[in-house]
Amino acid sequence: MSQIHHDVFNVPNKLSAARLALSFLVFVLIPLEFYWAAMVIFVIAAGTDWVDGWWARKYDQVTQLGRILDPFCDKILICGIYILLAVEMEQSTAFPWYAKIAGWMAVVVVGRELLVTVIRSLIEGSGGDFSAKMAGKLKMWFQCIAVGSCLVALALNQQNSEISLPTWLFLTIVISVWLSVGSTLHSGWLYIVGARDIIVGTPEQTDV
């Protein structure tokens, strides 16, 4: 029994659980317009994603719970914050359409995550491997940069709405937001292509 407890409640899984709790804290802070605090908590939460994966691999603490909990917490954090930022930035006139997270972008992110979740269940249900791909990791990086830069922009605009954003920040938002959308679509497509035989089925599979 103690071995099972050790395997389930190890450091990586505790970090994932902490990320989930921090995610909900960010979701509370954004509507309250505590953007700087939300930014700090988001960075900490996103950082736990890297630490728990590194720890699990280094100390051989990969568990079935961790394989479920880790991506679930990632999806909650990113999908939730994209939705909230889309609402916050839509209400502000300080951001042009091409320099903000829009509602349709949040839909793309949430839709991609739902699709990948379904594909994951199909692949792992058939005995296949569904390890994270480089495209998915790059997608996460772009999304985190987009979220962080948008939170900083909202915080600065809150302090003084008459002052334009610094050029470096404005460009960071534009580039990261559109790269996050492109990489979200691209990584989702790669997962679809990788699972096409399972999704569509083949004559050989049908005969067997």
PyMOL commands that set and color helices and strands:
alter all, ss='L'
color gray80, all
select helices_A, chain A and resi 2-8+11-29+35-58+64-90+103-125+134-159+167-194+196-200+203-207
alter helices_A, ss='H'
color red, helices_A
deselect
rebuild
show_as cartoon
